[in-house]
Amino acid sequence: MKPNLTKPLAVFDIESTGVVVGKDRIVEIFVIRIDPDHSEHEFHAIVNPGIKIPQEVIDIHGITNEDVADKPSFKEVAPKLVQFLENADLAGYNSNKFDIPLLVEEFIRADVEFDYSKRRFIDIMGIFHKMEPRNLRAAYKFYCEKDLINAHSAKADTQATWEIFQAQLSRYENVEVTDNEGNISTPIVNDMEALSTFSKTNRNADLVGHIVFNKDGVEVLNFGKYKGTPVQDVFKKEPSYYDWMMKSQFPESTKRLISQIKLRSFNSGNVKLS
């Protein structure tokens, strides 16, 4: 089933130097942009990350340091990529947790404006794990009845993800799901807004989930000794915690959020700016 698109949808996959958003870099990105008329357009780039690719990562995706030595940096390809992604919603496999935060981080490093606030994120893994808990290779076999060749190639993984998404729309149309509270719904509908909401696996306040919303909609830390504590309360109790986060290897997008929270707290008289 073709998705009902009111704006472009960019399905993409990233290969990187590792899995730490605040530290690692993109080495390959492949994007299929599907326009509302369902015409498909591709963007592909192998980039020099500027840091060494560890051997254990090379063993996974097969892109060596020699392969990227003469490639452009992300900063060089960023203007063309951001133009290609203009006005597009974003979709991928596990993209909400890793690919989207890393992509945003790279745009920030490249000093290229990429407004993601009005884009919808559709995580195909989120849909998959809620409907059929497995991995990408198994998902492709299950939904498309084919073996995934060249897994961990950005192009192969992106194409497989796009095929799985279309198969999910067909398979789960009108299928009822019972959630943990016993509520029954038919969540898979051909609507990108509904799918964006359903595919989310948590209530992140920042992109990577270092800060989440509690049941009252308040931003709380999701790590360390203050896990579950409102960010404003932490900064009020221990002002140096803000400085520590700003100097540590947290993603720039996370640092921007805590700066906004601290400024909001200052304006309300709850926190002193250091």
Rosetta blueprint (number, residue, H / E / L):
1 M L
2 K L
3 P L
4 N L
5 L L
6 T L
7 K L
8 P L
9 L E
10 A E
11 V E
12 F E
13 D E
14 I E
15 E E
16 S E
17 T L
18 G L
19 V L
20 V L
21 V L
22 G L
23 K L
24 D L
25 R L
26 I E
27 V E
28 E E
29 I E
30 F E
31 V E
32 I E
33 R E
34 I E
35 D L
36 P L
37 D L
38 H L
39 S L
40 E E
41 H E
42 E E
43 F E
44 H E
45 A E
46 I E
47 V L
48 N E
49 P L
50 G L
51 I L
52 K L
53 I L
54 P L
55 Q H
56 E H
57 V H
58 I H
59 D H
60 I H
61 H H
62 G L
63 I L
64 T L
65 N H
66 E H
67 D H
68 V H
69 A L
70 D L
71 K L
72 P L
73 S E
74 F H
75 K H
76 E H
77 V H
78 A H
79 P H
80 K H
81 L H
82 V H
83 Q H
84 F H
85 L L
86 E L
87 N L
88 A L
89 D E
90 L E
91 A E
92 G E
93 Y L
94 N L
95 S H
96 N H
97 K H
98 F H
99 D H
100 I H
101 P H
102 L H
103 L H
104 V H
105 E H
106 E H
107 F H
108 I H
109 R H
110 A L
111 D L
112 V L
113 E L
114 F L
115 D L
116 Y L
117 S L
118 K L
119 R L
120 R L
121 F E
122 I E
123 D E
124 I H
125 M H
126 G H
127 I H
128 F H
129 H H
130 K H
131 M H
132 E L
133 P L
134 R L
135 N L
136 L H
137 R H
138 A H
139 A H
140 Y H
141 K H
142 F H
143 Y H
144 C H
145 E L
146 K L
147 D L
148 L L
149 I L
150 N L
151 A L
152 H L
153 S L
154 A H
155 K H
156 A H
157 D H
158 T H
159 Q H
160 A H
161 T H
162 W H
163 E H
164 I H
165 F H
166 Q H
167 A H
168 Q H
169 L H
170 S H
171 R H
172 Y L
173 E L
174 N L
175 V L
176 E L
177 V E
178 T E
179 D L
180 N L
181 E L
182 G L
183 N L
184 I E
185 S E
186 T L
187 P L
188 I L
189 V L
190 N L
191 D L
192 M H
193 E H
194 A H
195 L H
196 S H
197 T H
198 F H
199 S L
200 K L
201 T L
202 N L
203 R L
204 N E
205 A L
206 D L
207 L L
208 V L
209 G L
210 H L
211 I E
212 V E
213 F E
214 N L
215 K L
216 D L
217 G L
218 V L
219 E E
220 V E
221 L E
222 N L
223 F L
224 G L
225 K L
226 Y L
227 K L
228 G L
229 T L
230 P E
231 V H
232 Q H
233 D H
234 V H
235 F H
236 K H
237 K H
238 E L
239 P L
240 S H
241 Y H
242 Y H
243 D H
244 W H
245 M H
246 M H
247 K H
248 S L
249 Q L
250 F L
251 P L
252 E H
253 S H
254 T H
255 K H
256 R H
257 L H
258 I H
259 S H
260 Q H
261 I H
262 K H
263 L H
264 R H
265 S H
266 F H
267 N H
268 S L
269 G L
270 N L
271 V L
272 K L
273 L L
274 S L
